Amino acid sequence: MITTRTPISSATPYDLGAVKERARISFDDDDLQLSVIGNTAAAEIEAHCELALLAQVVTVTLRAWCSRIPMPVGPFWPEGLADHPITVELIDEAGNATPHPAGWWIEGGRYPVLNLTGNGNGAAIRVRYPAGYGTDRASIPADLALAVTDHAAMMYDARGLTDAAQGLSIAAARIAARHRRLAI
């Protein structure tokens, strides 16, 4: 499976002031570095939870599939369908794409699932769909916003340390655990 994400929103998924407060920073000298850290913290939360904090188009390409395909990134963002409709295409050996000939429908929600109503032949199938909580930081659930803030503060505090604990901050890990998809 190959998954790519294309941002729809240009908003930042963190509040710089909240990160500075959490990291106990009262000066502006490190704002540029904190912005990079904030974006990195948000990307780590997204990857850990398999979700999109802000609106984005997710493109998934599969070489093998069945009639029920769990999408790798949630939540499904129905508000984005007008400008970013779902597309389901078959890719042949030469790389040419054609719309899937049979019908399909998507189960929305936190863990979207694409359901194909018929078969199609191809070397791969490519699905594009909108995902995320919305286009601005206010649309991100408060606990996930706190996870990003806390993780960014920990990353700032631990910068340059080689013996610092790796992975998400303790608070971010606990919050992210509530948003992760269970795997069996």
Secondary structure as UniProt FT lines:
FT   STRAND          2..7
FT   HELIX           16..22
FT   TURN            23..24
FT   TURN            29..30
FT   HELIX           31..49
FT   STRAND          56..62
FT   STRAND          68..70
FT   HELIX           78..80
FT   TURN            81..83
FT   STRAND          87..91
FT   TURN            93..94
FT   STRAND          97..99
FT   STRAND          104..107
FT   STRAND          113..116
FT   STRAND          124..131
FT   HELIX           137..139
FT   HELIX           142..157
FT   TURN            158..160
FT   HELIX           170..177
FT   TURN            178..179
//
